[in-house]
Amino acid sequence: REKLVPLSLAATGISEDDLRLRLLQIIDEKAPWLRHSDAIATVRRLDLVGLNLESYEKALDDDLVAISGRFGRFLHSELSIGASVVLAVEWPLTNSKGKSGIFLELPDEGENVIAGIRLRGTIDRVELIPLPGTEGKYVDECGSKEICPLDLDNGENWSPRRLVVIRDLKSLEGPSKGYAGKRHQRELLEGIQLALYARAWEVEHPGDRVVGVGIAEIGEESGLYIEADSDYHSHLASLGIGEVTRNTQTLFRRPNESLESPHSNSFRAWMRHRLTAALRIGQISEEGCVIPTPSEITCTYCSVKHVCGLAPTVGGDRKWN
């Protein structure tokens, strides 16, 4: 969005009771079957808003009833992160010319450089955070208007116009005791989605630097997690926009960097590492080498499962419903 008013849901000036009512109205509009009394509707209604049918109908009639459930807890979490500005929700990955997909590549040169890929999809949520030491300023008009370099050293003097945090929303069961934040950690260290989203945003928005990415876990308990760029860890932690982590700090460095005295920014080295993994997957696919990773769930809805023939071995040969 172009106008940053209101900054966030917490800054709208709307009372929490009114927000709860509006949330229930949206739920009722999108899922009218929650007014039914059958077992499925009852279980889902309790899971989503923590209300029985009588209380649900009273709440929709402006009778102020506290809601809980997944949506209630997520609303509570949302109201706790007023320092950041919601810049985009469900942002489609399209370039400045309106063409679907954003081209990503490594800044390397030579004959053996891996070819780039065009990333398509949608980023769940993009937020601006205030610039350090500016008393709430979100844009530095004197900042760079170039694409943020993929490779930066710790503390390197590259002045961004804006600082960005990217969140991906994940609905999950639980999490069980002791497993909060595990989905966030797994997406960082095993997945490629967050890193590709971060780089795609930077490429399409020159001057922006992504300084945090993370998973918003929406389940029986809601948790907002942000993996921080080491140059901005203290700043992000001071804003109260979620639990700030540093999983990448000791695990990632640029290729061929000295082990004795590494200087690279570990967050951006992680971004490079995951981008490289994605490019290599694209390369071997272009060469006709596809390594299937069958599982019961993924094979069930895979549109090319008959090509590899492995779906029956994991119970994934049923039709998706």
GUTORSE-602449 format. One record per residue (C-alpha): z, y, x; residue number from 1; residue in three letters; chain. Coordinates in Angstrom, 3 decimals, padded with zeros to 6 digits, m for minus. Example, Ala and Ser with C-alpha at 12.3 -4.5 7.8 and 13.67 -1.06 7.14 Angstrom:
BEGIN
{atom {007.800; m004.500; 012.300}; 1; "ALA"; "A"}
{atom {007.140; m001.060; 013.670}; 2; "SER"; "A"}
//
This chain:
BEGIN
{atom {000.000; 000.000; 000.000}; 1; "ARG"; "A"}
{atom {m000.659; 003.547; 001.158}; 2; "GLU"; "A"}
{atom {002.344; 005.291; m000.389}; 3; "LYS"; "A"}
{atom {005.686; 003.997; 000.867}; 4; "LEU"; "A"}
{atom {007.696; 005.123; m002.163}; 5; "VAL"; "A"}
{atom {009.889; 003.421; m003.142}; 6; "PRO"; "A"}
{atom {010.601; 001.912; 000.251}; 7; "LEU"; "A"}
{atom {011.870; m001.370; m001.187}; 8; "SER"; "A"}
{atom {013.356; m002.957; m004.282}; 9; "LEU"; "A"}
{atom {016.817; m001.952; m003.104}; 10; "ALA"; "A"}
{atom {015.687; 001.694; m002.911}; 11; "ALA"; "A"}
{atom {014.182; 001.953; m006.412}; 12; "THR"; "A"}
{atom {017.370; 003.302; m007.960}; 13; "GLY"; "A"}
{atom {017.110; 000.678; m010.696}; 14; "ILE"; "A"}
{atom {020.400; m001.033; m011.524}; 15; "SER"; "A"}
{atom {020.816; m004.695; m010.650}; 16; "GLU"; "A"}
{atom {021.322; m005.526; m014.338}; 17; "ASP"; "A"}
{atom {017.974; m003.967; m015.222}; 18; "ASP"; "A"}
{atom {016.285; m005.802; m012.368}; 19; "LEU"; "A"}
{atom {017.733; m009.093; m013.581}; 20; "ARG"; "A"}
{atom {016.412; m008.422; m017.074}; 21; "LEU"; "A"}
{atom {012.946; m007.533; m015.767}; 22; "ARG"; "A"}
{atom {012.958; m010.693; m013.646}; 23; "LEU"; "A"}
{atom {013.807; m012.804; m016.692}; 24; "LEU"; "A"}
{atom {011.032; m011.116; m018.692}; 25; "GLN"; "A"}
{atom {008.501; m011.964; m015.990}; 26; "ILE"; "A"}
{atom {009.720; m015.571; m015.888}; 27; "ILE"; "A"}
{atom {009.508; m015.808; m019.679}; 28; "ASP"; "A"}
{atom {005.973; m014.391; m019.610}; 29; "GLU"; "A"}
{atom {004.776; m016.788; m016.913}; 30; "LYS"; "A"}
{atom {006.706; m019.860; m018.099}; 31; "ALA"; "A"}
{atom {007.246; m019.671; m021.881}; 32; "PRO"; "A"}
{atom {007.968; m023.409; m021.919}; 33; "TRP"; "A"}
{atom {011.414; m022.634; m020.475}; 34; "LEU"; "A"}
{atom {012.407; m021.780; m024.058}; 35; "ARG"; "A"}
{atom {011.978; m025.442; m024.991}; 36; "HIS"; "A"}
{atom {014.983; m027.737; m025.355}; 37; "SER"; "A"}
{atom {013.536; m030.894; m023.787}; 38; "ASP"; "A"}
{atom {014.974; m032.431; m020.632}; 39; "ALA"; "A"}
{atom {012.338; m031.063; m018.240}; 40; "ILE"; "A"}
{atom {012.709; m027.487; m019.476}; 41; "ALA"; "A"}
{atom {016.497; m027.775; m019.338}; 42; "THR"; "A"}
{atom {016.548; m029.005; m015.742}; 43; "VAL"; "A"}
{atom {014.003; m026.459; m014.532}; 44; "ARG"; "A"}
{atom {015.712; m023.575; m016.340}; 45; "ARG"; "A"}
{atom {019.055; m024.436; m014.743}; 46; "LEU"; "A"}
{atom {017.354; m024.740; m011.356}; 47; "ASP"; "A"}
{atom {015.482; m021.439; m011.609}; 48; "LEU"; "A"}
{atom {017.941; m019.122; m013.361}; 49; "VAL"; "A"}
{atom {021.136; m021.141; m013.840}; 50; "GLY"; "A"}
{atom {021.224; m020.684; m017.641}; 51; "LEU"; "A"}
{atom {021.333; m022.995; m020.618}; 52; "ASN"; "A"}
{atom {018.933; m022.294; m023.493}; 53; "LEU"; "A"}
{atom {021.387; m020.231; m025.544}; 54; "GLU"; "A"}
{atom {022.349; m018.008; m022.601}; 55; "SER"; "A"}
{atom {018.700; m017.677; m021.567}; 56; "TYR"; "A"}
{atom {017.651; m016.386; m024.987}; 57; "GLU"; "A"}
{atom {020.641; m014.022; m025.143}; 58; "LYS"; "A"}
{atom {019.780; m012.604; m021.720}; 59; "ALA"; "A"}
{atom {016.211; m011.914; m022.843}; 60; "LEU"; "A"}
{atom {017.602; m009.978; m025.803}; 61; "ASP"; "A"}
{atom {019.239; m007.483; m023.403}; 62; "ASP"; "A"}
{atom {022.575; m009.277; m023.647}; 63; "ASP"; "A"}
{atom {023.663; m008.898; m020.020}; 64; "LEU"; "A"}
{atom {024.223; m012.387; m018.680}; 65; "VAL"; "A"}
{atom {024.525; m013.062; m014.962}; 66; "ALA"; "A"}
{atom {021.706; m015.237; m013.692}; 67; "ILE"; "A"}
{atom {021.853; m017.469; m010.665}; 68; "SER"; "A"}
{atom {019.501; m020.296; m009.712}; 69; "GLY"; "A"}
{atom {016.659; m019.889; m007.233}; 70; "ARG"; "A"}
{atom {015.441; m016.594; m008.664}; 71; "PHE"; "A"}
{atom {018.891; m015.090; m008.993}; 72; "GLY"; "A"}
{atom {019.787; m015.887; m005.396}; 73; "ARG"; "A"}
{atom {016.436; m014.622; m004.152}; 74; "PHE"; "A"}
{atom {016.914; m011.338; m006.023}; 75; "LEU"; "A"}
{atom {020.331; m010.979; m004.409}; 76; "HIS"; "A"}
{atom {018.777; m011.575; m000.974}; 77; "SER"; "A"}
{atom {016.010; m009.083; m001.703}; 78; "GLU"; "A"}
{atom {018.494; m006.350; m002.573}; 79; "LEU"; "A"}
{atom {020.253; m006.880; 000.753}; 80; "SER"; "A"}
{atom {017.281; m005.874; 002.958}; 81; "ILE"; "A"}
{atom {016.777; m002.242; 002.051}; 82; "GLY"; "A"}
{atom {016.057; m001.094; 005.618}; 83; "ALA"; "A"}
{atom {012.542; m002.545; 005.680}; 84; "SER"; "A"}
{atom {009.557; m001.334; 003.655}; 85; "VAL"; "A"}
{atom {007.399; m003.779; 001.717}; 86; "VAL"; "A"}
{atom {003.895; m002.919; 002.926}; 87; "LEU"; "A"}
{atom {001.868; m005.762; 001.424}; 88; "ALA"; "A"}
{atom {002.385; m008.840; m000.754}; 89; "VAL"; "A"}
{atom {m000.132; m011.698; m000.795}; 90; "GLU"; "A"}
{atom {m002.385; m009.811; 001.600}; 91; "TRP"; "A"}
{atom {m005.815; m011.513; 001.797}; 92; "PRO"; "A"}
{atom {m007.171; m012.094; 005.278}; 93; "LEU"; "A"}
{atom {m010.314; m009.987; 005.091}; 94; "THR"; "A"}
{atom {m011.753; m007.683; 007.719}; 95; "ASN"; "A"}
{atom {m012.460; m003.948; 007.420}; 96; "SER"; "A"}
{atom {m015.952; m004.695; 006.092}; 97; "LYS"; "A"}
{atom {m014.575; m006.788; 003.256}; 98; "GLY"; "A"}
{atom {m015.776; m010.062; 004.760}; 99; "LYS"; "A"}
{atom {m013.532; m013.040; 004.205}; 100; "SER"; "A"}
{atom {m011.612; m014.108; 007.297}; 101; "GLY"; "A"}
{atom {m010.432; m012.386; 010.478}; 102; "ILE"; "A"}
{atom {m011.859; m013.443; 013.819}; 103; "PHE"; "A"}
{atom {m009.240; m014.472; 016.395}; 104; "LEU"; "A"}
{atom {m009.814; m015.178; 020.077}; 105; "GLU"; "A"}
{atom {m008.035; m015.198; 023.407}; 106; "LEU"; "A"}
{atom {m008.435; m012.193; 025.729}; 107; "PRO"; "A"}
{atom {m009.598; m014.502; 028.540}; 108; "ASP"; "A"}
{atom {m012.849; m014.469; 030.482}; 109; "GLU"; "A"}
{atom {m014.897; m017.172; 032.152}; 110; "GLY"; "A"}
{atom {m017.020; m020.199; 031.321}; 111; "GLU"; "A"}
{atom {m014.197; m022.386; 030.042}; 112; "ASN"; "A"}
{atom {m012.744; m019.975; 027.502}; 113; "VAL"; "A"}
{atom {m012.184; m021.604; 024.115}; 114; "ILE"; "A"}
{atom {m014.338; m020.188; 021.318}; 115; "ALA"; "A"}
{atom {m012.650; m018.076; 018.654}; 116; "GLY"; "A"}
{atom {m012.034; m018.988; 015.021}; 117; "ILE"; "A"}
{atom {m012.193; m017.129; 011.715}; 118; "ARG"; "A"}
{atom {m008.866; m017.268; 009.913}; 119; "LEU"; "A"}
{atom {m008.808; m017.239; 006.124}; 120; "ARG"; "A"}
{atom {m005.928; m017.283; 003.699}; 121; "GLY"; "A"}
{atom {m003.194; m015.016; 002.397}; 122; "THR"; "A"}
{atom {m000.086; m013.568; 004.041}; 123; "ILE"; "A"}
{atom {002.846; m013.766; 001.640}; 124; "ASP"; "A"}
{atom {004.631; m010.609; 002.716}; 125; "ARG"; "A"}
{atom {004.320; m007.828; 005.296}; 126; "VAL"; "A"}
{atom {007.090; m005.294; 005.978}; 127; "GLU"; "A"}
{atom {007.434; m002.163; 008.073}; 128; "LEU"; "A"}
{atom {010.657; m001.557; 009.942}; 129; "ILE"; "A"}
{atom {011.888; 001.834; 011.149}; 130; "PRO"; "A"}
{atom {011.097; 002.776; 014.720}; 131; "LEU"; "A"}
{atom {014.117; 002.639; 017.073}; 132; "PRO"; "A"}
{atom {015.917; 005.929; 017.608}; 133; "GLY"; "A"}
{atom {013.966; 007.851; 014.950}; 134; "THR"; "A"}
{atom {016.511; 007.914; 012.093}; 135; "GLU"; "A"}
{atom {014.324; 006.019; 009.658}; 136; "GLY"; "A"}
{atom {010.824; 007.028; 010.753}; 137; "LYS"; "A"}
{atom {008.227; 004.320; 010.079}; 138; "TYR"; "A"}
{atom {005.101; 005.748; 011.691}; 139; "VAL"; "A"}
{atom {004.602; 007.303; 015.116}; 140; "ASP"; "A"}
{atom {001.470; 009.414; 014.864}; 141; "GLU"; "A"}
{atom {001.397; 009.656; 018.662}; 142; "CYS"; "A"}
{atom {001.406; 005.870; 019.056}; 143; "GLY"; "A"}
{atom {m001.542; 003.840; 020.278}; 144; "SER"; "A"}
{atom {m004.554; 003.369; 018.018}; 145; "LYS"; "A"}
{atom {m005.766; 000.339; 019.947}; 146; "GLU"; "A"}
{atom {m005.203; m003.316; 019.060}; 147; "ILE"; "A"}
{atom {m001.881; m004.435; 020.494}; 148; "CYS"; "A"}
{atom {m002.524; m006.545; 023.623}; 149; "PRO"; "A"}
{atom {m001.782; m010.226; 023.136}; 150; "LEU"; "A"}
{atom {m000.236; m010.368; 026.603}; 151; "ASP"; "A"}
{atom {002.651; m008.001; 027.284}; 152; "LEU"; "A"}
{atom {005.494; m008.161; 029.774}; 153; "ASP"; "A"}
{atom {009.120; m007.680; 028.827}; 154; "ASN"; "A"}
{atom {009.755; m003.966; 028.411}; 155; "GLY"; "A"}
{atom {006.117; m003.042; 029.028}; 156; "GLU"; "A"}
{atom {005.387; 000.490; 027.917}; 157; "ASN"; "A"}
{atom {002.933; 000.053; 025.049}; 158; "TRP"; "A"}
{atom {003.666; 002.524; 022.285}; 159; "SER"; "A"}
{atom {002.956; 001.202; 018.764}; 160; "PRO"; "A"}
{atom {002.267; 003.364; 015.733}; 161; "ARG"; "A"}
{atom {004.118; 000.950; 013.450}; 162; "ARG"; "A"}
{atom {006.427; m002.057; 013.804}; 163; "LEU"; "A"}
{atom {005.740; m004.970; 011.487}; 164; "VAL"; "A"}
{atom {007.609; m008.065; 010.286}; 165; "VAL"; "A"}
{atom {005.782; m010.914; 008.541}; 166; "ILE"; "A"}
{atom {007.483; m013.353; 006.183}; 167; "ARG"; "A"}
{atom {006.210; m016.586; 004.673}; 168; "ASP"; "A"}
{atom {007.947; m017.759; 001.493}; 169; "LEU"; "A"}
{atom {008.805; m021.456; 001.253}; 170; "LYS"; "A"}
{atom {010.312; m023.161; m001.777}; 171; "SER"; "A"}
{atom {012.360; m026.198; m000.809}; 172; "LEU"; "A"}
{atom {014.972; m028.606; m002.084}; 173; "GLU"; "A"}
{atom {018.407; m027.878; m000.707}; 174; "GLY"; "A"}
{atom {018.785; m027.131; 002.093}; 175; "PRO"; "A"}
{atom {021.508; m029.678; 002.724}; 176; "SER"; "A"}
{atom {024.640; m028.613; 004.540}; 177; "LYS"; "A"}
{atom {023.821; m027.899; 008.164}; 178; "GLY"; "A"}
{atom {020.074; m027.693; 007.543}; 179; "TYR"; "A"}
{atom {019.750; m024.024; 006.604}; 180; "ALA"; "A"}
{atom {017.116; m022.406; 008.806}; 181; "GLY"; "A"}
{atom {015.573; m025.712; 009.893}; 182; "LYS"; "A"}
{atom {012.350; m025.017; 008.003}; 183; "ARG"; "A"}
{atom {012.107; m021.658; 009.797}; 184; "HIS"; "A"}
{atom {012.623; m023.333; 013.150}; 185; "GLN"; "A"}
{atom {010.103; m026.090; 012.431}; 186; "ARG"; "A"}
{atom {007.414; m023.625; 011.368}; 187; "GLU"; "A"}
{atom {007.905; m021.699; 014.611}; 188; "LEU"; "A"}
{atom {007.857; m024.617; 017.015}; 189; "LEU"; "A"}
{atom {005.561; m027.086; 015.257}; 190; "GLU"; "A"}
{atom {003.335; m024.946; 013.064}; 191; "GLY"; "A"}
{atom {000.659; m022.363; 013.852}; 192; "ILE"; "A"}
{atom {000.628; m020.368; 010.617}; 193; "GLN"; "A"}
{atom {003.127; m017.623; 011.484}; 194; "LEU"; "A"}
{atom {001.590; m016.884; 014.875}; 195; "ALA"; "A"}
{atom {m001.947; m016.723; 013.455}; 196; "LEU"; "A"}
{atom {m000.829; m014.427; 010.655}; 197; "TYR"; "A"}
{atom {000.866; m012.141; 013.163}; 198; "ALA"; "A"}
{atom {m002.186; m011.895; 015.399}; 199; "ARG"; "A"}
{atom {m004.559; m011.471; 012.460}; 200; "ALA"; "A"}
{atom {m002.538; m008.518; 011.187}; 201; "TRP"; "A"}
{atom {m002.564; m006.860; 014.625}; 202; "GLU"; "A"}
{atom {m006.306; m007.363; 015.047}; 203; "VAL"; "A"}
{atom {m007.066; m005.826; 011.667}; 204; "GLU"; "A"}
{atom {m004.506; m002.984; 012.029}; 205; "HIS"; "A"}
{atom {m004.893; m001.318; 015.438}; 206; "PRO"; "A"}
{atom {m001.690; 000.346; 016.555}; 207; "GLY"; "A"}
{atom {000.569; m002.120; 014.739}; 208; "ASP"; "A"}
{atom {002.823; m004.444; 016.719}; 209; "ARG"; "A"}
{atom {004.302; m007.494; 014.993}; 210; "VAL"; "A"}
{atom {007.869; m007.753; 016.279}; 211; "VAL"; "A"}
{atom {009.181; m010.440; 013.964}; 212; "GLY"; "A"}
{atom {008.018; m013.370; 011.872}; 213; "VAL"; "A"}
{atom {009.960; m015.781; 009.749}; 214; "GLY"; "A"}
{atom {010.478; m018.002; 006.773}; 215; "ILE"; "A"}
{atom {012.181; m016.991; 003.554}; 216; "ALA"; "A"}
{atom {013.767; m020.238; 002.377}; 217; "GLU"; "A"}
{atom {014.066; m020.331; m001.415}; 218; "ILE"; "A"}
{atom {016.122; m023.262; m002.663}; 219; "GLY"; "A"}
{atom {019.629; m024.034; m003.818}; 220; "GLU"; "A"}
{atom {020.557; m021.445; m001.216}; 221; "GLU"; "A"}
{atom {018.253; m018.606; m000.162}; 222; "SER"; "A"}
{atom {017.931; m017.613; 003.463}; 223; "GLY"; "A"}
{atom {015.869; m014.912; 005.165}; 224; "LEU"; "A"}
{atom {015.077; m015.643; 008.819}; 225; "TYR"; "A"}
{atom {013.296; m013.539; 011.411}; 226; "ILE"; "A"}
{atom {012.225; m014.682; 014.874}; 227; "GLU"; "A"}
{atom {012.433; m011.512; 016.947}; 228; "ALA"; "A"}
{atom {010.348; m010.133; 019.765}; 229; "ASP"; "A"}
{atom {012.836; m009.965; 022.656}; 230; "SER"; "A"}
{atom {012.063; m006.257; 023.169}; 231; "ASP"; "A"}
{atom {013.250; m005.536; 019.615}; 232; "TYR"; "A"}
{atom {015.916; m008.173; 019.016}; 233; "HIS"; "A"}
{atom {018.871; m005.789; 019.037}; 234; "SER"; "A"}
{atom {017.058; m003.324; 016.803}; 235; "HIS"; "A"}
{atom {016.113; m005.963; 014.225}; 236; "LEU"; "A"}
{atom {019.626; m007.408; 014.253}; 237; "ALA"; "A"}
{atom {021.061; m003.964; 013.483}; 238; "SER"; "A"}
{atom {018.943; m003.512; 010.336}; 239; "LEU"; "A"}
{atom {020.407; m006.305; 008.219}; 240; "GLY"; "A"}
{atom {017.003; m007.636; 007.122}; 241; "ILE"; "A"}
{atom {017.880; m011.295; 007.556}; 242; "GLY"; "A"}
{atom {019.237; m013.694; 010.125}; 243; "GLU"; "A"}
{atom {017.581; m012.828; 013.429}; 244; "VAL"; "A"}
{atom {016.781; m015.745; 015.739}; 245; "THR"; "A"}
{atom {015.499; m016.202; 019.300}; 246; "ARG"; "A"}
{atom {014.082; m019.737; 019.316}; 247; "ASN"; "A"}
{atom {011.110; m018.750; 021.478}; 248; "THR"; "A"}
{atom {012.958; m016.809; 024.174}; 249; "GLN"; "A"}
{atom {013.459; m019.595; 026.717}; 250; "THR"; "A"}
{atom {010.598; m021.864; 025.662}; 251; "LEU"; "A"}
{atom {007.397; m019.858; 026.100}; 252; "PHE"; "A"}
{atom {005.716; m018.089; 028.999}; 253; "ARG"; "A"}
{atom {002.107; m017.172; 029.740}; 254; "ARG"; "A"}
{atom {m000.029; m019.844; 031.456}; 255; "PRO"; "A"}
{atom {000.212; m019.985; 035.265}; 256; "ASN"; "A"}
{atom {003.206; m017.658; 035.341}; 257; "GLU"; "A"}
{atom {005.716; m018.041; 038.159}; 258; "SER"; "A"}
{atom {008.767; m020.098; 037.215}; 259; "LEU"; "A"}
{atom {010.943; m018.173; 039.647}; 260; "GLU"; "A"}
{atom {010.407; m014.723; 038.170}; 261; "SER"; "A"}
{atom {008.621; m014.777; 034.790}; 262; "PRO"; "A"}
{atom {007.890; m011.365; 033.337}; 263; "HIS"; "A"}
{atom {006.008; m012.163; 030.138}; 264; "SER"; "A"}
{atom {007.339; m011.300; 026.714}; 265; "ASN"; "A"}
{atom {008.291; m014.738; 025.337}; 266; "SER"; "A"}
{atom {007.511; m013.852; 021.705}; 267; "PHE"; "A"}
{atom {003.974; m012.844; 022.573}; 268; "ARG"; "A"}
{atom {003.634; m015.838; 024.888}; 269; "ALA"; "A"}
{atom {004.573; m017.985; 021.870}; 270; "TRP"; "A"}
{atom {001.897; m016.215; 019.841}; 271; "MET"; "A"}
{atom {m000.680; m016.973; 022.558}; 272; "ARG"; "A"}
{atom {000.462; m020.614; 022.765}; 273; "HIS"; "A"}
{atom {000.075; m021.255; 019.036}; 274; "ARG"; "A"}
{atom {m003.250; m019.386; 018.910}; 275; "LEU"; "A"}
{atom {m004.501; m021.543; 021.803}; 276; "THR"; "A"}
{atom {m003.465; m024.676; 019.901}; 277; "ALA"; "A"}
{atom {m005.422; m023.518; 016.839}; 278; "ALA"; "A"}
{atom {m008.516; m022.736; 018.928}; 279; "LEU"; "A"}
{atom {m008.377; m026.165; 020.578}; 280; "ARG"; "A"}
{atom {m008.178; m027.837; 017.174}; 281; "ILE"; "A"}
{atom {m011.252; m025.862; 016.143}; 282; "GLY"; "A"}
{atom {m013.049; m026.825; 019.341}; 283; "GLN"; "A"}
{atom {m012.518; m030.571; 019.030}; 284; "ILE"; "A"}
{atom {m013.500; m030.385; 015.353}; 285; "SER"; "A"}
{atom {m016.772; m028.704; 016.330}; 286; "GLU"; "A"}
{atom {m017.320; m031.563; 018.780}; 287; "GLU"; "A"}
{atom {m016.927; m034.080; 015.982}; 288; "GLY"; "A"}
{atom {m013.517; m035.341; 017.064}; 289; "CYS"; "A"}
{atom {m011.066; m035.182; 014.168}; 290; "VAL"; "A"}
{atom {m007.616; m036.715; 014.558}; 291; "ILE"; "A"}
{atom {m006.250; m037.622; 011.115}; 292; "PRO"; "A"}
{atom {m002.544; m037.190; 010.434}; 293; "THR"; "A"}
{atom {m002.054; m039.269; 007.290}; 294; "PRO"; "A"}
{atom {000.971; m038.961; 005.033}; 295; "SER"; "A"}
{atom {001.599; m039.905; 001.428}; 296; "GLU"; "A"}
{atom {001.725; m036.311; 000.230}; 297; "ILE"; "A"}
{atom {m001.173; m034.781; 002.194}; 298; "THR"; "A"}
{atom {m003.512; m037.718; 001.629}; 299; "CYS"; "A"}
{atom {m002.914; m037.507; m002.120}; 300; "THR"; "A"}
{atom {m004.686; m034.138; m002.396}; 301; "TYR"; "A"}
{atom {m006.975; m034.306; 000.675}; 302; "CYS"; "A"}
{atom {m010.601; m033.831; m000.394}; 303; "SER"; "A"}
{atom {m012.012; m035.915; 002.492}; 304; "VAL"; "A"}
{atom {m009.498; m038.784; 002.586}; 305; "LYS"; "A"}
{atom {m012.275; m041.318; 001.977}; 306; "HIS"; "A"}
{atom {m013.858; m040.382; 005.310}; 307; "VAL"; "A"}
{atom {m010.992; m041.602; 007.516}; 308; "CYS"; "A"}
{atom {m009.939; m044.437; 005.187}; 309; "GLY"; "A"}
{atom {m006.258; m044.198; 006.123}; 310; "LEU"; "A"}
{atom {m004.896; m042.920; 002.793}; 311; "ALA"; "A"}
{atom {m004.070; m046.430; 001.430}; 312; "PRO"; "A"}
{atom {m001.948; m047.205; 004.499}; 313; "THR"; "A"}
{atom {000.561; m044.483; 003.585}; 314; "VAL"; "A"}
{atom {000.326; m044.627; m000.206}; 315; "GLY"; "A"}
{atom {m001.817; m041.518; m000.430}; 316; "GLY"; "A"}
{atom {m004.782; m043.086; m002.224}; 317; "ASP"; "A"}
{atom {m003.576; m041.990; m005.656}; 318; "ARG"; "A"}
{atom {m005.337; m039.151; m007.458}; 319; "LYS"; "A"}
{atom {m003.629; m035.758; m007.181}; 320; "TRP"; "A"}
{atom {m001.962; m034.696; m010.438}; 321; "ASN"; "A"}
//
